[in-house]
Amino acid sequence: MNIKSFLSMVIVVTFCLMAGCSNHEDKGSANNEFPPSYTGVVIVNGAQYEMKKGNYQWQRKKGLQTEVVQTDHAAPNQMAEQMEAIRTKPNQQIAIEIDSNPHCKVYLWNENGVDREIKQEANQLIVPSNKGKYIYEVVAEWADGTISYTFVVEVQ
């Protein structure tokens, strides 16, 4: 075997080993999408309104390494300035639905920041009885990440 044949064989074997060990992820699959693009909606009287996605942090194991994606986005009270409010009646019950059923916490915001955590049960809450605009942040938590969603309600 001459040197050219030997080098050619080494190159072919190396290429085959590299191809066999490569990660063949299906980028189009929702299961492999990183970070996942989970959507969230608010349901009021049967009508659905999409929440606006804000900050998120997501991680996944890739071999021995951990891959992390984290964003910095405007705060919910800043996002609310550009959002159309969902009009409701006082004491209206609303439901929150987010893909893959994460654990959720809901916070009421004002112009200065977080006002307080809102009591909710089974991803449902009751809007206030007083008229006005209310900014809500939903912090959704999955095993591998967290996404913040914002929606605005106008009680009439």
DSSP file (Angstrom, degrees, kcal/mol; ACC not computed):
  #  RESIDUE AA STRUCTURE BP1 BP2  ACC     N-H-->O    O-->H-N    N-H-->O    O-->H-N    TCO  KAPPA ALPHA  PHI   PSI    X-CA   Y-CA   Z-CA
    1    1 A M              0   0    0      0, 0.0     2,-0.1     0, 0.0     0, 0.0   0.000 360.0 360.0 360.0 126.3    0.0    0.0    0.0
    2    2 A N     >  -     0   0    0      1,-0.1     4,-2.2     4,-0.0     5,-0.1  -0.352 360.0-102.8 -85.2 171.4    1.5    3.3   -1.0
    3    3 A I  H  > S+     0   0    0      1,-0.2     4,-2.6     2,-0.2     5,-0.2   0.845 119.0  54.3 -64.0 -36.8    1.3    6.5    1.0
    4    4 A K  H  > S+     0   0    0      2,-0.2     4,-2.3     1,-0.2    -1,-0.2   0.916 110.5  46.1 -64.9 -43.2   -1.5    8.1   -1.2
    5    5 A S  H  > S+     0   0    0      2,-0.2     4,-2.3     1,-0.2    -2,-0.2   0.904 113.0  50.3 -64.9 -41.5   -3.7    5.0   -0.7
    6    6 A F  H  X S+     0   0    0     -4,-2.2     4,-2.3     2,-0.2    -2,-0.2   0.934 112.3  46.0 -63.2 -46.6   -3.1    5.0    3.0
    7    7 A L  H  X S+     0   0    0     -4,-2.6     4,-2.5     1,-0.2    -2,-0.2   0.887 112.0  52.0 -64.0 -39.6   -3.9    8.7    3.4
    8    8 A S  H  X S+     0   0    0     -4,-2.3     4,-2.3     1,-0.2    -1,-0.2   0.913 110.5  48.0 -61.9 -42.5   -7.0    8.3    1.3
    9    9 A M  H  X S+     0   0    0     -4,-2.3     4,-2.6     2,-0.2    -2,-0.2   0.900 111.2  50.3 -66.3 -40.8   -8.2    5.4    3.4
   10   10 A V  H  X S+     0   0    0     -4,-2.3     4,-2.7     2,-0.2    -2,-0.2   0.910 111.4  49.0 -62.7 -42.8   -7.5    7.4    6.6
   11   11 A I  H  X S+     0   0    0     -4,-2.5     4,-2.6     2,-0.2    -2,-0.2   0.923 112.5  47.3 -63.5 -44.9   -9.5   10.4    5.3
   12   12 A V  H  X S+     0   0    0     -4,-2.3     4,-2.4     2,-0.2    -2,-0.2   0.926 114.1  46.7 -63.4 -45.5  -12.4    8.2    4.3
   13   13 A V  H  X S+     0   0    0     -4,-2.6     4,-2.4     2,-0.2    -2,-0.2   0.920 113.2  49.6 -63.4 -43.6  -12.5    6.4    7.7
   14   14 A T  H  X S+     0   0    0     -4,-2.7     4,-2.5     1,-0.2    -2,-0.2   0.920 111.2  49.1 -60.7 -45.0  -12.2    9.7    9.6
   15   15 A F  H  X S+     0   0    0     -4,-2.6     4,-2.5     1,-0.2    -1,-0.2   0.915 111.3  49.6 -61.3 -43.9  -15.0   11.2    7.6
   16   16 A C  H  X S+     0   0    0     -4,-2.4     4,-2.1     2,-0.2    -1,-0.2   0.898 111.7  48.6 -63.4 -41.2  -17.2    8.1    8.2
   17   17 A L  H  X S+     0   0    0     -4,-2.4     4,-1.4     2,-0.2    -1,-0.2   0.908 112.3  48.4 -65.5 -41.5  -16.5    8.2   11.9
   18   18 A M  H  X S+     0   0    0     -4,-2.5     4,-0.7     1,-0.2     3,-0.2   0.913 112.2  48.4 -65.1 -42.7  -17.3   12.0   12.1
   19   19 A A  H >< S+     0   0    0     -4,-2.5     3,-0.5     1,-0.2    -1,-0.2   0.879 110.8  51.5 -65.5 -37.8  -20.6   11.5   10.2
   20   20 A G  H 3< S+     0   0    0     -4,-2.1    -1,-0.2     1,-0.2    -2,-0.2   0.771 113.5  44.1 -70.2 -26.1  -21.6    8.6   12.4
   21   21 A C  H 3< S+     0   0    0     -4,-1.4    -1,-0.2    -3,-0.2    -2,-0.2   0.455  88.8 111.9 -97.9  -2.5  -21.0   10.7   15.6
   22   22 A S  S << S-     0   0    0     -4,-0.7     2,-0.7    -3,-0.5    -3,-0.0  -0.296  75.3-109.1 -73.0 159.9  -22.6   13.9   14.5
   23   23 A N        -     0   0    0      1,-0.1     2,-1.0     2,-0.0    -1,-0.1  -0.801  27.8-165.6 -91.4 112.8  -25.8   15.1   16.0
   24   24 A H        +     0   0    0     -2,-0.7     2,-0.3     2,-0.0    -1,-0.1  -0.609  18.6 171.9-100.6  72.5  -28.7   14.8   13.6
   25   25 A E        -     0   0    0     -2,-1.0     2,-1.0     1,-0.1     3,-0.1  -0.587  36.2-127.7 -81.5 142.8  -31.4   16.9   15.2
   26   26 A D    >   -     0   0    0     -2,-0.3     3,-1.5     1,-0.2     6,-0.3  -0.798  21.5-166.7 -87.7 100.7  -34.5   17.6   13.3
   27   27 A K  T 3  S+     0   0    0     -2,-1.0    -1,-0.2     1,-0.3     7,-0.1   0.735  82.6  58.9 -64.1 -23.2  -34.6   21.4   13.5
   28   28 A G  T 3  S+     0   0    0     -3,-0.1    -1,-0.3     5,-0.1     2,-0.3   0.633  83.7  99.3 -82.0 -13.1  -38.2   21.5   12.3
   29   29 A S  S X> S-     0   0    0     -3,-1.5     4,-0.9     1,-0.1     3,-0.7  -0.546  70.7-140.7 -79.4 136.7  -39.6   19.4   15.1
   30   30 A A  T 34 S+     0   0    0     -2,-0.3     3,-0.3     1,-0.2    -1,-0.1   0.828 103.1  59.3 -62.7 -30.9  -41.2   21.1   18.1
   31   31 A N  T 34 S+     0   0    0      1,-0.2    -1,-0.2     5,-0.1    -4,-0.1   0.791 112.5  37.6 -69.2 -27.3  -39.5   18.6   20.4
   32   32 A N  T <4 S+     0   0    0     -3,-0.7    -1,-0.2    -6,-0.3    -2,-0.2   0.466  85.7 119.2-102.8  -3.9  -36.0   19.6   19.2
   33   33 A E     <  -     0   0    0     -4,-0.9    -5,-0.1    -3,-0.3    -6,-0.1  -0.440  61.0-130.8 -67.0 131.3  -36.6   23.4   18.8
   34   34 A F  S    S+     0   0    0      1,-0.4    -2,-0.0    -2,-0.2    26,-0.0  -0.973  93.1  15.5-135.4 120.5  -34.3   25.3   21.1
   35   35 A P  S    S-     0   0    0      0, 0.0    -1,-0.4     0, 0.0    -3,-0.1   0.680 103.7-125.9 -73.3 157.6  -35.5   27.4   22.7
   36   36 A P        -     0   0    0      0, 0.0     2,-0.7     0, 0.0    -2,-0.1  -0.306   9.9-131.5 -67.3 153.2  -39.1   26.1   22.2
   37   37 A S        +     0   0    0     -7,-0.1     2,-0.2    -3,-0.0    62,-0.0  -0.518  35.1 175.9-105.4  64.4  -41.6   28.6   20.9
   38   38 A Y        -     0   0    0     -2,-0.7     2,-0.3    61,-0.1    60,-0.0  -0.502  15.7-150.4 -70.5 132.8  -44.5   28.0   23.4
   39   39 A T        -     0   0    0     -2,-0.2    60,-2.1    14,-0.0     2,-0.4  -0.740   6.3-156.3-103.3 154.9  -47.4   30.3   22.9
   40   40 A G  E     -A   98   0A   0     11,-0.4    11,-2.8    -2,-0.3     2,-0.3  -0.984   7.5-170.2-132.0 142.9  -49.8   31.5   25.6
   41   41 A V  E     -AB  97  50A   0     56,-3.2    56,-2.7    -2,-0.4     2,-0.4  -0.932  17.5-140.7-130.5 155.2  -53.3   32.8   25.5
   42   42 A V  E     -AB  96  49A   0      7,-3.0     7,-2.5    -2,-0.3     2,-0.5  -0.943  19.7-151.1-108.8 135.3  -55.8   34.4   27.8
   43   43 A I  E     +AB  95  48A   0     52,-2.9    52,-2.1    -2,-0.4     2,-0.5  -0.945  17.7 174.6-115.3 120.7  -59.4   33.2   27.4
   44   44 A V  E >  S- B   0  47A   0      3,-2.6     3,-2.3    -2,-0.5    50,-0.1  -0.985  74.7 -20.9-126.3 119.1  -62.2   35.7   28.3
   45   45 A N  T 3  S-     0   0    0     48,-0.5    -1,-0.1    -2,-0.5     3,-0.1   0.862 127.5 -52.0  49.8  41.2  -65.8   34.6   27.6
   46   46 A G  T 3  S+     0   0    0      1,-0.3     2,-0.4     0, 0.0    -1,-0.3   0.280 113.9 117.5  83.6 -11.4  -64.6   32.0   25.1
   47   47 A A  E <   -B   44   0A   0     -3,-2.3    -3,-2.6     2,-0.0     2,-0.4  -0.736  56.8-140.1 -91.6 138.0  -62.5   34.5   23.1
   48   48 A Q  E     -B   43   0A   0     -2,-0.4     2,-0.4    -5,-0.2    -5,-0.2  -0.808  16.4-173.7-101.6 137.9  -58.7   33.9   23.0
   49   49 A Y  E     -B   42   0A   0     -7,-2.5    -7,-3.0    -2,-0.4     2,-0.2  -0.996  24.9-126.0-129.0 124.9  -56.1   36.6   23.2
   50   50 A E  E     -B   41   0A   0     -2,-0.4    -9,-0.3    -9,-0.2     2,-0.2  -0.506  21.6-133.7 -74.0 134.6  -52.5   35.9   22.6
   51   51 A M        -     0   0    0    -11,-2.8     2,-0.5    -2,-0.2   -11,-0.4  -0.531  22.3-112.7 -81.6 154.2  -50.1   37.0   25.4
   52   52 A K  E     -E  150   0B   0     98,-2.6    98,-2.5    -2,-0.2     2,-0.3  -0.769  28.0-128.7 -92.1 129.9  -46.9   38.8   24.5
   53   53 A K  E     +E  149   0B   0     -2,-0.5    96,-0.2    96,-0.2     3,-0.1  -0.578  34.6 166.3 -79.8 135.9  -43.7   36.9   25.2
   54   54 A G  E     +     0   0B   0     94,-3.6    -1,-0.1     1,-0.4    21,-0.1   0.130  48.5   1.2-115.4-128.8  -41.0   38.8   27.2
   55   55 A N  E     +     0   0B   0     19,-0.3    93,-2.9    18,-0.1    -1,-0.4  -0.235  63.7 177.9 -61.1 149.5  -37.9   37.5   28.9
   56   56 A Y  E     -E  147   0B   0     15,-0.3    15,-2.5    91,-0.2     2,-0.4  -0.988  18.5-165.4-151.0 156.7  -37.0   33.8   28.8
   57   57 A Q  E     +EF 146  70B   0     89,-2.5    89,-2.8    -2,-0.3     2,-0.3  -0.990  16.9 172.5-140.3 129.1  -34.3   31.5   29.9
   58   58 A W  E     -EF 145  69B   0     11,-2.9    11,-3.0    -2,-0.4     2,-0.3  -0.991   6.3-176.6-140.7 145.6  -33.9   28.0   28.6
   59   59 A Q  E     + F   0  68B   0     85,-2.5     2,-0.3    -2,-0.3     9,-0.2  -0.979   2.9 177.3-141.1 155.3  -31.3   25.3   29.0
   60   60 A R  E     - F   0  67B   0      7,-2.1     7,-3.4    -2,-0.3     2,-0.4  -0.988  31.8-111.6-153.1 152.0  -30.6   21.8   27.7
   61   61 A K  E     - F   0  66B   0     -2,-0.3     2,-0.4     5,-0.2     5,-0.2  -0.679  26.6-176.3 -83.0 136.8  -27.9   19.2   28.0
   62   62 A K  E >   - F   0  65B   0      3,-3.5     3,-1.7    -2,-0.4     2,-0.4  -0.823  65.0 -57.2-134.7  92.1  -25.9   18.5   24.9
   63   63 A G  T 3  S-     0   0    0     -2,-0.4    -1,-0.0     1,-0.3    -2,-0.0  -0.607 119.9 -19.8  70.1-125.4  -23.5   15.7   25.6
   64   64 A L  T 3  S+     0   0    0     -2,-0.4    -1,-0.3    -3,-0.1     2,-0.2   0.463 127.5  80.3 -92.1  -2.9  -21.4   16.7   28.6
   65   65 A Q  E <  S-F   62   0B   0     -3,-1.7    -3,-3.5     2,-0.0     2,-0.5  -0.670  70.9-135.8-105.1 158.5  -22.2   20.4   28.1
   66   66 A T  E     -F   61   0B   0     -5,-0.2     2,-0.5    -2,-0.2    -5,-0.2  -0.966  15.2-151.7-112.6 126.5  -25.2   22.5   29.1
   67   67 A E  E     -F   60   0B   0     -7,-3.4    -7,-2.1    -2,-0.5     2,-0.4  -0.848  16.2-170.7 -98.2 130.3  -26.5   25.0   26.4
   68   68 A V  E     -F   59   0B   0     -2,-0.5     2,-0.4    -9,-0.2    -9,-0.2  -0.972  12.8-172.2-127.6 136.6  -28.2   28.1   27.8
   69   69 A V  E     +F   58   0B   0    -11,-3.0   -11,-2.9    -2,-0.4     2,-0.4  -0.998  13.0 171.1-125.1 129.1  -30.2   30.8   26.1
   70   70 A Q  E     -F   57   0B   0     -2,-0.4     2,-0.3   -13,-0.2   -13,-0.2  -1.000  10.9-163.0-139.6 137.4  -31.3   33.9   28.0
   71   71 A T        -     0   0    0    -15,-2.5     2,-0.5    -2,-0.4   -15,-0.3  -0.811  13.6-144.4-117.8 159.9  -32.9   37.1   26.8
   72   72 A D        +     0   0    0     -2,-0.3     2,-0.3   -17,-0.1     3,-0.0  -0.994  31.2 169.7-120.5 122.4  -33.4   40.5   28.2
   73   73 A H        -     0   0    0     -2,-0.5   -18,-0.1     1,-0.1   -19,-0.1  -0.797  41.7 -75.3-129.2 166.1  -36.7   42.1   27.2
   74   74 A A        -     0   0    0     -2,-0.3   -19,-0.3     1,-0.1    -1,-0.1  -0.279  58.4-100.0 -58.9 149.7  -38.7   45.2   28.2
   75   75 A A    >>  -     0   0    0      1,-0.1     4,-2.7   -21,-0.1     3,-0.9  -0.323  34.5-105.6 -68.4 156.0  -40.5   44.9   31.6
   76   76 A P  H 3> S+     0   0    0      0, 0.0     4,-2.4     0, 0.0     5,-0.1   0.862 121.3  54.4 -52.8 -39.7  -44.2   44.1   31.4
   77   77 A N  H 34 S+     0   0    0      1,-0.2     4,-0.5     2,-0.2    34,-0.0   0.830 111.9  45.1 -67.2 -28.6  -45.2   47.7   32.4
   78   78 A Q  H X4 S+     0   0    0     -3,-0.9     3,-0.8     2,-0.2     4,-0.4   0.888 112.8  50.2 -76.2 -41.2  -43.1   48.9   29.4
   79   79 A M  H >< S+     0   0    0     -4,-2.7     3,-1.7     1,-0.2     4,-0.3   0.870 101.3  64.6 -62.1 -36.7  -44.5   46.3   27.1
   80   80 A A  G >< S+     0   0    0     -4,-2.4     3,-1.3     1,-0.3    -1,-0.2   0.771  87.6  69.3 -60.9 -27.3  -48.0   47.3   28.1
   81   81 A E  G <  S+     0   0    0     -3,-0.8    -1,-0.3    -4,-0.5    -2,-0.2   0.786 106.2  39.7 -61.4 -26.8  -47.6   50.7   26.6
   82   82 A Q  G <  S+     0   0    0     -3,-1.7     2,-0.3    -4,-0.4    -1,-0.3   0.324 102.1  93.0-103.4   5.1  -47.6   49.1   23.1
   83   83 A M  S <  S-     0   0    0     -3,-1.3     2,-0.4    -4,-0.3    68,-0.0  -0.749  72.6-124.5-107.4 148.6  -50.4   46.5   23.8
   84   84 A E        -     0   0    0     -2,-0.3    68,-0.4     1,-0.0     2,-0.1  -0.746  34.7-121.5 -86.0 133.1  -54.1   46.7   23.3
   85   85 A A        -     0   0    0     -2,-0.4     2,-0.6    66,-0.1    68,-0.3  -0.444  13.9-124.0 -76.9 146.7  -56.0   45.9   26.4
   86   86 A I  E     -g  153   0B   0     66,-3.0    68,-2.7    -2,-0.1     2,-0.4  -0.818  30.5-133.5 -86.8 120.7  -58.5   43.1   26.7
   87   87 A R  E     +g  154   0B   0     -2,-0.6     2,-0.3    66,-0.2    68,-0.2  -0.628  35.9 163.5 -83.3 130.7  -61.8   44.6   27.8
   88   88 A T  E     -g  155   0B   0     66,-2.4    68,-2.6    -2,-0.4     3,-0.1  -0.871  36.9-109.1-136.9 169.3  -63.7   42.9   30.6
   89   89 A K    >   -     0   0    0     -2,-0.3     3,-1.3    66,-0.2    38,-0.2  -0.597  55.6 -78.4 -90.1 160.6  -66.4   43.4   33.1
   90   90 A P  T 3  S+     0   0    0      0, 0.0    39,-0.3     0, 0.0    -1,-0.1  -0.300 117.0  12.8 -58.1 145.4  -65.6   43.7   36.8
   91   91 A N  T 3  S+     0   0    0     37,-1.5     2,-0.2    36,-0.4    38,-0.1   0.717  88.8 166.4  59.2  24.9  -64.9   40.4   38.6
   92   92 A Q    <   -     0   0    0     -3,-1.3    35,-2.6    36,-0.3     2,-0.4  -0.494  34.3-130.1 -71.3 135.3  -64.6   38.6   35.2
   93   93 A Q  E     - C   0 126A   0     33,-0.2   -48,-0.5    -2,-0.2     2,-0.3  -0.728  29.0-174.5 -84.7 134.3  -63.0   35.2   35.4
   94   94 A I  E     - C   0 125A   0     31,-2.9    31,-2.3    -2,-0.4     2,-0.3  -0.960  12.5-144.9-129.8 150.7  -60.2   34.6   32.9
   95   95 A A  E     -AC  43 124A   0    -52,-2.1   -52,-2.9    -2,-0.3     2,-0.5  -0.853   4.7-148.3-114.6 149.9  -58.2   31.5   32.0
   96   96 A I  E     -A   42   0A   0     27,-2.8     2,-0.4    -2,-0.3   -54,-0.2  -0.973  14.3-175.8-118.1 127.9  -54.6   31.2   31.0
   97   97 A E  E     +A   41   0A   0    -56,-2.7   -56,-3.2    -2,-0.5     2,-0.4  -0.992   4.5 174.5-127.1 129.6  -53.4   28.5   28.6
   98   98 A I  E >   -A   40   0A   0     -2,-0.4     3,-1.6   -58,-0.2   -58,-0.2  -0.994  40.4 -94.1-133.4 138.7  -49.8   27.9   27.7
   99   99 A D  T 3  S+     0   0    0    -60,-2.1   -61,-0.1    -2,-0.4    -2,-0.0  -0.147 107.9  15.8 -49.5 141.4  -48.3   25.1   25.5
  100  100 A S  T 3  S-     0   0    0      1,-0.2    -1,-0.2     2,-0.0   -62,-0.0   0.600 111.3 -99.1  67.1  16.3  -47.1   22.0   27.5
  101  101 A N    <   -     0   0    0     -3,-1.6    -1,-0.2     1,-0.1    -2,-0.1   0.874  53.5-170.5  45.3  65.9  -48.9   23.0   30.7
  102  102 A P        -     0   0    0      0, 0.0     2,-0.4     0, 0.0    40,-0.2  -0.259  33.3 -93.2 -76.3 170.2  -46.1   24.7   32.8
  103  103 A H  E     -H  141   0B   0     38,-2.3    38,-2.9    -2,-0.0     2,-0.4  -0.741  53.0-157.8 -78.6 131.2  -46.4   25.8   36.4
  104  104 A C  E     -H  140   0B   0     -2,-0.4     2,-0.4    36,-0.2    36,-0.2  -0.908  22.8-170.9-122.4 143.5  -47.5   29.4   36.4
  105  105 A K  E     -H  139   0B   0     34,-1.7    34,-3.0    -2,-0.4     2,-0.4  -0.977  17.2-150.2-121.9 142.7  -47.3   32.4   38.7
  106  106 A V  E     -HI 138 118B   0     12,-0.5    12,-3.4    -2,-0.4     2,-0.4  -0.947  11.2-169.9-119.3 133.6  -49.2   35.6   37.9
  107  107 A Y  E     -HI 137 117B   0     30,-2.9    30,-2.7    -2,-0.4     2,-0.5  -0.955  17.3-137.9-123.9 140.9  -48.1   39.0   39.0
  108  108 A L  E     -HI 136 116B   0      8,-3.0     7,-3.2    -2,-0.4     8,-1.4  -0.836  26.3-161.8 -93.3 132.3  -49.9   42.4   38.9
  109  109 A W  E     -HI 135 114B   0     26,-3.0    26,-0.9    -2,-0.5     5,-0.2  -0.791  11.2-172.0-112.3 155.5  -47.7   45.2   37.7
  110  110 A N  E >   - I   0 113B   0      3,-2.7     3,-0.9    -2,-0.3   -33,-0.1  -0.677  52.2 -77.4-127.0-170.6  -48.1   49.0   38.0
  111  111 A E  T 3  S+     0   0    0      1,-0.2     3,-0.1    -2,-0.2    -2,-0.0   0.718 130.0  48.1 -65.1 -18.8  -46.0   51.8   36.4
  112  112 A N  T 3  S-     0   0    0      1,-0.3     2,-0.3   -35,-0.0    -1,-0.2   0.612 120.4 -89.5 -96.5 -14.5  -43.2   51.3   39.0
  113  113 A G  E <  S+I  110   0B   0     -3,-0.9    -3,-2.7   -38,-0.0    -1,-0.3  -0.984  81.9   7.0 141.9-154.5  -42.9   47.5   38.8
  114  114 A V  E     -I  109   0B   0     -2,-0.3    -5,-0.3    -5,-0.2     3,-0.1  -0.470  48.8-177.8 -68.3 128.9  -44.3   44.4   40.4
  115  115 A D  E     -     0   0B   0     -7,-3.2     2,-0.3     1,-0.4    -6,-0.2   0.888  58.7 -44.5 -90.0 -53.2  -47.2   45.2   42.7
  116  116 A R  E     -I  108   0B   0     -8,-1.4    -8,-3.0     2,-0.0    -1,-0.4  -0.980  57.2 -86.5-170.5 163.6  -48.0   41.7   44.0
  117  117 A E  E     -I  107   0B   0     -2,-0.3     2,-0.4   -10,-0.2   -10,-0.3  -0.638  44.8-132.0 -79.1 140.5  -48.6   38.1   43.1
  118  118 A I  E     -I  106   0B   0    -12,-3.4   -12,-0.5    -2,-0.3     2,-0.3  -0.787  15.3-119.6 -98.4 134.1  -52.1   37.3   42.1
  119  119 A K        +     0   0    0     -2,-0.4     7,-0.4     7,-0.1     2,-0.3  -0.549  43.4 166.3 -70.0 130.1  -54.0   34.4   43.5
  120  120 A Q        -     0   0    0     -2,-0.3     2,-0.4     5,-0.1     5,-0.2  -0.988  22.9-155.8-144.3 153.0  -55.0   31.9   40.8
  121  121 A E  B >  S-D  124   0A   0      3,-2.2     3,-0.9    -2,-0.3    -2,-0.0  -0.995  78.0  -8.0-134.5 129.2  -56.3   28.4   40.8
  122  122 A A  T 3  S-     0   0    0     -2,-0.4   -26,-0.2     1,-0.3    -1,-0.1   0.878 128.6 -58.2  53.9  40.8  -55.9   26.0   37.9
  123  123 A N  T 3  S+     0   0    0      1,-0.2   -27,-2.8   -19,-0.1     2,-0.4   0.817 114.4 116.4  59.1  34.1  -54.6   28.8   35.7
  124  124 A Q  E <   +CD  95 121A   0     -3,-0.9    -3,-2.2   -29,-0.2     2,-0.3  -0.982  37.3 173.4-128.8 144.8  -57.7   30.9   36.3
  125  125 A L  E     -C   94   0A   0    -31,-2.3   -31,-2.9    -2,-0.4     2,-0.5  -0.933  28.7-121.1-143.9 167.4  -58.0   34.2   38.0
  126  126 A I  E     -C   93   0A   0     -7,-0.4   -33,-0.2    -2,-0.3   -34,-0.1  -0.945  26.6-132.2-112.8 129.0  -60.6   36.9   38.7
  127  127 A V        -     0   0    0    -35,-2.6   -36,-0.4    -2,-0.5   -38,-0.0  -0.378  40.2 -84.1 -74.4 160.4  -60.0   40.5   37.5
  128  128 A P        -     0   0    0      0, 0.0   -37,-1.5     0, 0.0   -36,-0.3  -0.078  24.5-130.1 -62.1 163.7  -60.5   43.4   39.9
  129  129 A S  S    S+     0   0    0    -39,-0.3     2,-0.2   -38,-0.1    -2,-0.0   0.680  83.5  88.3 -87.0 -19.7  -63.9   44.9   40.6
  130  130 A N  S    S-     0   0    0      1,-0.1    25,-0.2   -40,-0.0   -39,-0.1  -0.581  85.1-111.3 -82.6 141.7  -62.6   48.5   40.1
  131  131 A K        +     0   0    0     -2,-0.2     2,-0.2    25,-0.1    25,-0.2  -0.347  68.8  81.0 -66.7 150.5  -62.5   50.1   36.7
  132  132 A G  E    S- J   0 155B   0     23,-1.9    23,-2.8    -4,-0.1     2,-0.4  -0.798  78.3 -59.7 143.1 177.3  -59.1   50.7   35.1
  133  133 A K  E     - J   0 154B   0     21,-0.2     2,-0.4    -2,-0.2    21,-0.2  -0.788  43.2-167.5 -97.0 138.8  -56.2   49.1   33.3
  134  134 A Y  E     - J   0 153B   0     19,-3.2    19,-2.8    -2,-0.4     2,-0.5  -0.992   9.7-150.1-130.5 130.9  -54.3   46.2   34.8
  135  135 A I  E     -HJ 109 152B   0    -26,-0.9   -26,-3.0    -2,-0.4     2,-0.4  -0.878  16.8-168.2-104.0 125.4  -51.0   44.8   33.7
  136  136 A Y  E     -HJ 108 151B   0     15,-3.0    15,-2.0    -2,-0.5     2,-0.5  -0.918  10.2-163.3-117.0 139.4  -50.4   41.1   34.3
  137  137 A E  E     -HJ 107 150B   0    -30,-2.7   -30,-2.9    -2,-0.4     2,-0.6  -0.985   5.6-160.7-116.8 131.0  -47.2   39.0   34.0
  138  138 A V  E     -HJ 106 149B   0     11,-2.9    11,-2.6    -2,-0.5     2,-0.8  -0.957   3.6-159.9-110.3 118.6  -47.4   35.3   33.8
  139  139 A V  E     -HJ 105 148B   0    -34,-3.0   -34,-1.7    -2,-0.6     2,-0.5  -0.879  11.7-163.8-100.5 109.6  -44.2   33.5   34.7
  140  140 A A  E     -HJ 104 147B   0      7,-2.9     7,-2.2    -2,-0.8     2,-0.5  -0.812   2.8-163.6 -99.2 130.4  -44.4   30.0   33.2
  141  141 A E  E     +HJ 103 146B   0    -38,-2.9   -38,-2.3    -2,-0.5     5,-0.2  -0.961  11.8 173.8-122.5 125.1  -41.9   27.4   34.4
  142  142 A W  E >   - J   0 145B   0      3,-3.1     3,-0.6    -2,-0.5   -41,-0.0  -0.634  51.4 -94.2-111.0 175.3  -41.0   24.1   32.8
  143  143 A A  T 3  S+     0   0    0      1,-0.2     3,-0.1    -2,-0.2    -1,-0.0   0.840 124.4  32.9 -60.1 -33.7  -38.3   21.7   33.9
  144  144 A D  T 3  S-     0   0    0      1,-0.1   -85,-2.5   -86,-0.0     2,-0.3   0.363 124.8  -6.3-108.8   4.3  -35.8   23.2   31.5
  145  145 A G  E <   -EJ  58 142B   0     -3,-0.6    -3,-3.1   -87,-0.2     2,-0.3  -0.999  51.8-118.5-179.8 177.6  -36.8   26.9   31.4
  146  146 A T  E     -EJ  57 141B   0    -89,-2.8   -89,-2.5    -2,-0.3     2,-0.4  -0.995  16.7-170.2-138.5 138.9  -38.9   29.9   32.1
  147  147 A I  E     -EJ  56 140B   0     -7,-2.2    -7,-2.9    -2,-0.3     2,-0.5  -0.998  13.6-145.2-131.1 137.1  -40.8   32.3   29.9
  148  148 A S  E     - J   0 139B   0    -93,-2.9   -94,-3.6    -2,-0.4     2,-0.3  -0.870  17.7-171.7-100.0 131.6  -42.5   35.6   30.9
  149  149 A Y  E     -EJ  53 138B   0    -11,-2.6   -11,-2.9    -2,-0.5     2,-0.4  -0.918   4.6-157.0-121.0 149.4  -45.8   36.5   29.2
  150  150 A T  E     +EJ  52 137B   0    -98,-2.5   -98,-2.6    -2,-0.3     2,-0.3  -0.970  14.9 167.4-128.0 142.4  -47.6   39.8   29.5
  151  151 A F  E     - J   0 136B   0    -15,-2.0   -15,-3.0    -2,-0.4     2,-0.4  -0.981  21.5-141.0-146.2 156.9  -51.3   40.8   28.9
  152  152 A V  E     - J   0 135B   0    -68,-0.4   -66,-3.0    -2,-0.3     2,-0.4  -0.959  11.7-164.2-122.7 135.5  -53.3   43.9   29.7
  153  153 A V  E     -gJ  86 134B   0    -19,-2.8   -19,-3.2    -2,-0.4     2,-0.6  -0.954   6.3-158.7-119.1 136.9  -56.9   44.0   31.0
  154  154 A E  E     -gJ  87 133B   0    -68,-2.7   -66,-2.4    -2,-0.4     2,-0.5  -0.947  11.5-152.7-114.2 110.9  -59.2   47.0   31.0
  155  155 A V  E      gJ  88 132B   0    -23,-2.8   -23,-1.9    -2,-0.6   -66,-0.2  -0.708 360.0 360.0 -82.2 125.8  -62.0   46.6   33.4
  156  156 A Q              0   0    0    -68,-2.6   -67,-0.2    -2,-0.5    -1,-0.1   0.395 360.0 360.0-112.3 360.0  -65.0   48.7   32.2
